[in-house]
């Protein structure tokens, strides 16, 4: 009987510990539908780069993906390289914290999702007056199962950038931010 109590306590602790890493959405008041949104090119953190491809334009590419996603949702959005002095409405800005091309050899030899690429970001949504609306984080990883020869890292990183852009656009549109 003593072992049953210890086992139950262990299962409860593992369940609680396993749930602690789950991101919780931070919900704020929705942005007005007619409010213009400016997405500034994301800075790229050089410490998080594990990718041999070009990363110089990755920040403006991500900003473009976010703005495109917002426009598809009926929002007025633009991507800019630098923040204009006369900006109005809402501003989305952030940094790309990780660009990882994964391992083609691992994708080829192991497969089953191993060796995938990933892109991670953090950022914030602020009003033009500087007041903070909400912080956010977004991470996407490829499955690693690109094709039978391991796939090219650039294509997988591109897919991750598109997915992260769509995720951030969804957060801004619905005002449900992942932290």
For each residue, the residues with C-beta under 8 A, 3 or more apart:
1: 4 5
2: 5 6
3: 6 7
4: 1 7 8
5: 1 2 8 9
6: 2 3 9 10
7: 3 4 10 11
8: 4 5 11 12
9: 5 6 12 13
10: 6 7 13 14
11: 7 8 14 15
12: 8 9 15 16
13: 9 10 16 17
14: 10 11 17 18
15: 11 12 18 19
16: 12 13 19 20
17: 13 14 20
18: 14 15 21
19: 15 16 22
20: 16 17
21: 18
22: 19
23: 137 178 179
24: 178 179
25: 176 177 178 179
26: 134 135 136 176 177 178 179
27: 175 176 177
28: 133 134 175 177
29: 175
30: 174 175
31: 35 37 90 133 172 173 175
32: 35
33: 74 75
34: 76
35: 31 32 76 89 90
36: 76 77 78 88 89 90
37: 31 67 70 75 76 77 78 89 90 91 92 172
38: 77 78 80 83 84 87 89 90 91 92
39: 63 64 66 67 70 77 78 79 80 91 92 93
40: 63 79 80 81 82 83 91 92 93
41: 59 60 62 63 79 80 81 82
42: 58 59 62 63 93 94 95 96 121 123
43: 59 94 95 96
44: 49 55 56 58 59 95 96 99
45: 48 49 95 96 97 98
46: 49
47:
48: 45 96 97 98 99 100 120
49: 44 45 46 55 98 99
50: 98 99 100 101
51: 55 99 100 101 117 153 157
52: 101 153
53: 101 153 154 157
54: 57 58
55: 44 49 51 58 99
56: 44
57: 54 60 61
58: 42 44 54 55 61 62 96 99 161
59: 41 42 43 44 62 63 95 96
60: 41 57 63 64 79 81
61: 57 58 64 65 161
62: 41 42 58 59 65 66 96 121 161 164 165
63: 39 40 41 42 59 60 66 67 79 80 92
64: 39 60 61 67 68 79 165
65: 61 62 68 69 161 162 164 165 166 169
66: 39 62 63 69 70 77 79 92 165 168 169 172
67: 37 39 63 64 70 71 77 78 79 169
68: 64 65 71 72 77 165 169
69: 65 66 72 73 165 166 168 169 170 173
70: 37 39 66 67 73 75 77 169 172 173
71: 67 68 74 75 76 77
72: 68 69 169
73: 69 70 169 170 173
74: 33 71
75: 33 37 70 71 172 173
76: 34 35 36 37 71 89
77: 36 37 38 39 66 67 68 70 71
78: 36 37 38 39 67
79: 39 40 41 60 63 64 66 67
80: 38 39 40 41 63 83 84
81: 40 41 60
82: 40 41
83: 38 40 80 87 91 93
84: 38 80 87
85:
86:
87: 38 83 84 91 128
88: 36 128
89: 35 36 37 38 76 127 128
90: 31 35 36 37 38 125 126 127 128 133 172
91: 37 38 39 40 83 87 125 126 127 128
92: 37 38 39 40 63 66 123 124 125 168 172
93: 39 40 42 83 123 124 126
94: 42 43 121 122 123 124 136
95: 42 43 44 45 59 121 122 123
96: 42 43 44 45 48 58 59 62 99 119 120 121
97: 45 48 120 121 122
98: 45 48 49 50 118 119 120 139
99: 44 48 49 50 51 55 58 96 118 119 157
100: 48 50 51 117 118 119
101: 50 51 52 53 117 153 154 156 157
102: 106 107 115 116 117 118 142 144 153 156
103: 106 107 114 115
104: 107 108 115 150 151 152 153
105: 108 109 115 150
106: 102 103 109 110 114 115 144 150
107: 102 103 104 110 111 114 115 116 144 145 146 150 151
108: 104 105 111 115 149 150
109: 105 106
110: 106 107 114 115
111: 107 108 114 144 145
112: 144 145
113: 116 143 144 145
114: 103 106 107 110 111 144
115: 102 103 104 105 106 107 108 110 144 150
116: 102 107 113 141 142 143 144 156
117: 51 100 101 102 141 142 144 153 156 157 159 160
118: 98 99 100 102 139 140 141 142 160
119: 96 98 99 100 139 140 157 160 161 163 164
120: 48 96 97 98 137 138 139 140 164
121: 42 62 94 95 96 97 137 138 139 164 168
122: 94 95 97 135 136 137 138
123: 42 92 93 94 95 135 136 137 168
124: 92 93 94 132 133 134 135 136
125: 90 91 92 132 133 134 136 172 177
126: 90 91 93 130 131 132 133
127: 89 90 91 130 131 132 133
128: 87 88 89 90 91
129:
130: 126 127
131: 126 127
132: 124 125 126 127 135
133: 28 31 90 124 125 126 127
134: 26 28 124 125 175 177
135: 26 122 123 124 132 177 179
136: 26 94 122 123 124 125 168 171 177 178 179
137: 23 120 121 122 123 178 179
138: 120 121 122 164 167 168 171 178
139: 98 118 119 120 121 164
140: 118 119 120 160 163 164 167
141: 116 117 118 160
142: 102 116 117 118 146 156 159 160
143: 113 116 146
144: 102 106 107 111 112 113 114 115 116 117
145: 107 111 112 113 151
146: 107 142 143 150 151 152 155 156
147: 150 151
148:
149: 108
150: 104 105 106 107 108 115 146 147
151: 104 107 145 146 147 155 156
152: 104 146 155 156
153: 51 52 53 101 102 104 117 156 157
154: 53 101 157 158
155: 146 151 152 158 159
156: 101 102 116 117 142 146 151 152 153 159 160
157: 51 53 99 101 117 119 153 154 160 161
158: 154 155 161 162
159: 117 142 155 156 162 163
160: 117 118 119 140 141 142 156 157 163 164
161: 58 61 62 65 119 157 158 164 165
162: 65 158 159 165 166
163: 119 140 159 160 166 167
164: 62 65 119 120 121 138 139 140 160 161 167 168
165: 62 64 65 66 68 69 161 162 168 169
166: 65 69 162 163 169 170
167: 138 140 163 164 170 171 178
168: 66 69 92 121 123 136 138 164 165 171 172
169: 65 66 67 68 69 70 72 73 165 166 172 173
170: 69 73 166 167 173 174 176
171: 136 138 167 168 174 175 176 177 178
172: 31 37 66 70 75 90 92 125 168 169 175
173: 31 69 70 73 75 169 170
174: 30 170 171
175: 27 28 29 30 31 134 171 172
176: 25 26 27 170 171
177: 25 26 27 28 125 134 135 136 171
178: 23 24 25 26 136 137 138 167 171
179: 23 24 25 26 135 136 137
